[in-house]
Amino acid sequence: MPEGGSYSRQLLVLVLGWDGLTRMTKLVDAKLLGERLIALRFSDGLGGTWDATALLKRTGPLLEPLRDPVYFARFFIDAGALCWPNGLELSPDRLHEQVAALTHA
């Protein structure tokens, strides 16, 4: 066994940057505010508005449907992540960072 724990724990630290000791933040609520704006609330109590404009400037087959406001509004929360029916899943940790940066700016 490697020094410092099991191989699986070392893999989690290396790949995910998660040591199993820190609390993972989950998305607990999401409400549509506008065409590309979603109010988000996280398990640690942080809340704020996330603007999808920067995300939608990127290209890719999973992002294309989100350009339609009706489809964009079909988001849901699954296992603490923001998701859409086409399989797109946004990391709650990354969304948390973005909302926190705007909240504390």
VOBA-1610 file (N, C-alpha, C; in pm, whole numbers, padded with zeros to 5 digits, always signed):
BEGIN
Met+00086-00118+00000Met+00000+00000+00000Met+00090+00124+00000Pro+00055+00228-00078Pro+00139+00347-00082Pro+00133+00424+00049Glu+00238+00501+00071Glu+00241+00584+00191Glu+00127+00686+00185Gly+00055+00702+00296Gly-00052+00802+00303Gly-00189+00751+00269Gly-00204+00619+00246Gly-00339+00569+00224Gly-00349+00480+00103Ser-00470+00450+00066Ser-00496+00358-00044Ser-00472+00425-00178Tyr-00460+00340-00281Tyr-00445+00392-00416Tyr-00567+00474-00456Ser-00686+00428-00420Ser-00808+00499-00460Ser-00812+00638-00397Arg-00771+00652-00272Arg-00771+00783-00208Arg-00669+00874-00277Gln-00552+00820-00312Gln-00452+00902-00380Gln-00502+00945-00517Leu-00577+00858-00584Leu-00633+00893-00713Leu-00733+01007-00699Leu-00818+01003-00595Leu-00912+01112-00572Leu-00840+01244-00549Val-00733+01240-00473Val-00658+01362-00446Val-00593+01413-00574Leu-00534+01323-00651Leu-00463+01363-00772Leu-00557+01414-00880Val-00661+01338-00908Val-00751+01372-01018Val-00851+01480-00980Leu-00910+01468-00863Leu-01017+01560-00825Leu-00972+01673-00735Gly-00854+01662-00678Gly-00810+01763-00583Gly-00889+01755-00454Trp-00945+01637-00427Trp-01030+01620-00309Trp-00966+01518-00217Asp-00945+01553-00094Asp-00877+01463-00001Asp-00973+01384+00087Gly-01103+01399+00066Gly-01200+01327+00145Gly-01230+01393+00278Leu-01156+01495+00311Leu-01176+01565+00437Leu-01254+01693+00419Thr-01241+01754+00304Thr-01313+01877+00277Thr-01456+01844+00237Arg-01545+01934+00267Arg-01686+01912+00234Arg-01712+01952+00090Met-01778+01867+00018Met-01812+01898-00121Met-01941+01979-00122Thr-01940+02086-00196Thr-02056+02173-00206Thr-02151+02119-00312Lys-02278+02119-00282Lys-02380+02075-00377Lys-02477+02188-00404Leu-02533+02185-00520Leu-02638+02278-00557Leu-02768+02224-00498Val-02843+02310-00427Val-02968+02264-00365Val-03092+02330-00424Asp-03075+02442-00495Asp-03191+02509-00554Asp-03147+02590-00674Ala-03231+02595-00776Ala-03204+02673-00897Ala-03336+02724-00953Lys-03339+02853-00982Lys-03460+02915-01038Lys-03422+03004-01155Leu-03497+02994-01262Leu-03474+03075-01380Leu-03512+03220-01350Leu-03420+03312-01379Leu-03448+03455-01358Leu-03465+03530-01489Gly-03403+03480-01593Gly-03409+03546-01723Gly-03358+03450-01829Glu-03342+03500-01950Glu-03305+03414-02063Glu-03179+03332-02036Arg-03080+03392-01972Arg-02954+03320-01943Arg-02912+03333-01797Leu-03005+03370-01711Leu-02973+03391-01570Leu-03045+03290-01482Ile-02969+03229-01390Ile-03026+03133-01297Ile-02984+03170-01155Ala-03082+03180-01065Ala-03052+03200-00924Ala-03015+03064-00866Leu-02897+03057-00802Leu-02847+02932-00747Leu-02833+02943-00596Arg-02859+02833-00525Arg-02833+02825-00381Arg-02761+02694-00355Phe-02655+02703-00274Phe-02568+02589-00249Phe-02585+02536-00107Ser-02534+02416-00084Ser-02548+02349+00044Ser-02479+02422+00159Asp-02383+02508+00128Asp-02315+02584+00234Asp-02383+02718+00263Gly-02498+02744+00198Gly-02573+02865+00222Gly-02548+02977+00123Leu-02442+02966+00042Leu-02414+03070-00058Leu-02525+03071-00162Gly-02566+03188-00200Gly-02664+03204-00305Gly-02627+03321-00393Gly-02669+03317-00516Gly-02640+03426-00607Gly-02690+03393-00747Thr-02662+03483-00838Thr-02707+03469-00975Thr-02591+03423-01064Trp-02617+03320-01143Trp-02519+03272-01239Trp-02567+03311-01378Asp-02476+03372-01455Asp-02504+03416-01591Asp-02439+03317-01688Ala-02516+03254-01772Ala-02465+03153-01865Ala-02407+03211-01992Thr-02402+03342-02004Thr-02355+03404-02128Thr-02215+03357-02166Ala-02121+03355-02072Ala-01984+03311-02102Ala-01981+03166-02147Leu-02059+03081-02081Leu-02063+02940-02119Leu-02114+02925-02261Leu-02216+03001-02298Leu-02279+02987-02428Leu-02197+03051-02541Lys-02089+03120-02508Lys-01997+03169-02611Lys-01909+03055-02662Arg-01900+02947-02582Arg-01822+02830-02622Arg-01903+02748-02721Thr-01836+02656-02789Thr-01904+02570-02886Thr-01900+02426-02839Gly-01989+02349-02893Gly-01993+02206-02862Gly-02134+02153-02874Pro-02146+02024-02902Pro-02279+01966-02925Pro-02370+01970-02802Leu-02314+01967-02682Leu-02398+01974-02563Leu-02444+02117-02532Leu-02368+02214-02580Leu-02403+02354-02553Leu-02502+02411-02655Glu-02500+02359-02775Glu-02584+02414-02882Glu-02732+02423-02843Pro-02794+02319-02786Pro-02936+02327-02750Pro-02967+02436-02647Leu-02870+02471-02563Leu-02893+02570-02458Leu-02911+02712-02513Arg-02877+02732-02638Arg-02895+02864-02699Arg-03043+02896-02720Asp-03125+02793-02722Asp-03270+02809-02731Asp-03322+02837-02589Pro-03382+02954-02565Pro-03428+02989-02430Pro-03525+02888-02370Val-03608+02826-02451Val-03703+02727-02401Val-03627+02604-02351Tyr-03527+02561-02427Tyr-03448+02445-02384Tyr-03362+02481-02263Phe-03304+02600-02263Phe-03221+02644-02150Phe-03300+02634-02019Ala-03427+02670-02025Ala-03512+02671-01906Ala-03544+02530-01854Arg-03504+02426-01924Arg-03535+02288-01883Arg-03432+02229-01787Phe-03345+02313-01730Phe-03243+02264-01637Phe-03307+02200-01515Phe-03228+02116-01449Phe-03272+02051-01325Phe-03147+02019-01243Ile-03167+01984-01119Ile-03056+01948-01031Ile-03056+01796-01016Asp-02937+01738-01036Asp-02920+01595-01017Asp-02790+01572-00941Ala-02799+01507-00827Ala-02682+01478-00743Ala-02601+01604-00712Gly-02671+01717-00697Gly-02605+01841-00660Gly-02545+01920-00774Ala-02564+01874-00897Ala-02510+01942-01015Ala-02623+02002-01098Leu-02592+02108-01174Leu-02689+02169-01264Leu-02683+02092-01396Cys-02799+02041-01441Cys-02803+01951-01557Cys-02911+01992-01656Trp-02896+01939-01778Trp-02996+01954-01883Trp-03026+01817-01940Pro-03142+01800-02005Pro-03182+01669-02055Pro-03086+01604-02155Asn-03003+01682-02222Asn-02910+01626-02320Asn-02785+01565-02257Gly-02776+01567-02124Gly-02661+01508-02056Gly-02559+01608-02008Leu-02574+01735-02041Leu-02480+01836-01991Leu-02495+01849-01840Glu-02384+01843-01771Glu-02382+01854-01625Glu-02272+01952-01587Leu-02308+02057-01513Leu-02211+02156-01471Leu-02170+02132-01326Ser-02043+02138-01303Ser-01987+02112-01171Ser-02040+02212-01068Pro-02093+02164-00957Pro-02139+02257-00854Pro-02022+02335-00793Asp-01903+02276-00787Asp-01788+02348-00732Asp-01750+02465-00821Arg-01751+02444-00951Arg-01716+02553-01044Arg-01823+02662-01041Leu-01949+02624-01039Leu-02057+02723-01029Leu-02045+02800-00898His-02013+02731-00790His-01994+02795-00659His-01885+02899-00667Glu-01771+02865-00730Glu-01661+02960-00745Glu-01707+03085-00821Gln-01781+03064-00930Gln-01826+03177-01011Gln-01923+03266-00935Val-02018+03206-00864Val-02115+03285-00787Val-02046+03357-00672Ala-01954+03289-00604Ala-01881+03351-00493Ala-01799+03469-00541Ala-01736+03457-00657Ala-01655+03566-00710Ala-01741+03689-00739Leu-01860+03668-00791Leu-01950+03780-00818Leu-02008+03840-00691Thr-02035+03753-00594Thr-02093+03797-00468Thr-01995+03881-00387His-01867+03843-00394His-01765+03913-00315His-01689+04018-00395Ala-01732+04046-00517Ala-01663+04146-00602Ala-01696+04288-00559
//
